[in-house]
Every structure is written in structure tokens, then in C-alpha cells.
Amino acid sequence: MEIKTREERDVTVVSVTGRMGELTAPAFEEAMKNFIAQGKTKFVVDLGELEYISSAGLRSILAITKVLKEKNGTIVLTGLSGAVREVFAITQFISVFATYDKPEDALAEL
């Protein structure tokens, strides 16, 4: 798994590529918590290049959502497709998060 970030106005765009499973999900969660500790509270998480997500990955995203809620923060997801979209649909997570096709679409709404 690889995590890249960029800043757009006051929003941090986090692009995740590869696989987010039991071994890699903690790295995502730690990176996000570090951003939050730096005072960042608005996130667009681009999963367009994510090939796989397990329940551990879903838990990490949910844990970050909880931390952000306590800080009146925002997290939206973009690029859900293929197997990743299917996992979000099966688990009903797709109804929990605001989702957009592309990061640009999400940025226009935030």
C-alpha cells in the first residue's frame, strides 16, 4: 500500500494505492492520525487506485471517521470501483460515507 497526499485549499487529499488489509491498514490509520494531530480536519480519501480492502481496512477508515467526528472534521471517499466498491456495498459502508467519482468532484463540494 502506498499513501500520497496533497493540499487543496484547507483540504488534505489522501490517495491510497495497492491493498489495504490487516498488515497495511494500521499504516493508513497512523498516517491519518498524524495529519489530524497537525490540525488537519478535512479529508478527501481517493481510493481509485486501491485494489483490495479487507475488514481491517474498513475498521481503520471507521476509526478515523470517529476521531474526525470528535473534532468536527470531515472525510469523504472518492474513486470507489470494482472489488473495493463491492466491499463497501456489501457491508453497507457506502451509505455511511459521502462518496464521489473523482477527488475534484468532492473538492467542489467541500
N, C-alpha and C positions, 0 to 999 in steps of 0.2 A: 504494500500500500504506500502511496505517495501523497503528501499533502502540500498543496501550494496555496499561497494567499496573495491577495492584492487588496488595496484600499480603494473604494469608490465613495467619495464624499465621507460620510460618517459610517459607512457600511463596510464590513470585512467580508470579502468574497473568499470562501474556502473551497478549493477544488480537490476532490478526493478521487484518486485513480487506483485501479487494482482490485484488491479483495479486502473487505472489512469483516474479519472473522474473530474468533476467540483470541488469537495471538496478536492481531493488529488493532482491534477496536480500542484497547487501552491507550494506545499512542494517539488515536484521534481524540479521545476524551481528555487526555492530558494536554494536548495542544490547544484544544478549545478552552480548557480551564485557564491555561496561561494567557490566552487572549483576553478572557474575562477579567483576570487579575490585573491586566494592563488597562482596564477601564472600558474595553470594547463590549458593546451590548447589542449591536445589530449585526446579524449574520445572514448571508446567503450561502447555503451549502450546495455546491454543484456536484451532483452525483452522476453526471452524464458519462463519465469515463469509469465508473465503478462497475466491475464485472460481477461481483458477488457480495452479498451481505448476509450475515448469519444473525441469529437471535442476540448474540453478543454485540454486534454492530447496532442493532435496533436499541438495545439497552443503553449503549453509550450515547446515542442520539437523544434518547428519552432523558437520561441523566443530565445532559447539557441543557435540555429544554427546561428541566426543573430548576437548575441553577439560574438560568436566564430569567425565569418567571419571578424568582425572588428579587431580581434586580431590575424588574420591569423591562427586560430585554426582549428581543425578537429573533426568531430563527425561521427561515423559510427554506424549502428544498427545491432544487431545480434539476432537470435532466433525468428524471426517473424513466427508465426504459428497460425493456427485456426482463431478465430474471429479477433484477432489483425491483422494478415496478411490480412484478408479480408478488414478491415477498411483501411489499408494502400493502398491496391489495388484499392478500390472503389474511394478513394479520390485522387488517382494518386501520393500520397506521396512516394510510393515505387520507383518511378522513380526519386525522388528528392534526396534520400539518398543512399549512398553506403550501401549495406546490405550483410551480411554473415550468414552462418548457425550457426556457433559457435564463441565465443569470440576468441578462439585460431586461427581460420582462419583469423579474422580481424587483430589480433596482428601480424601475419606473414606478412601482407601487409603494416602495418604502420611503 
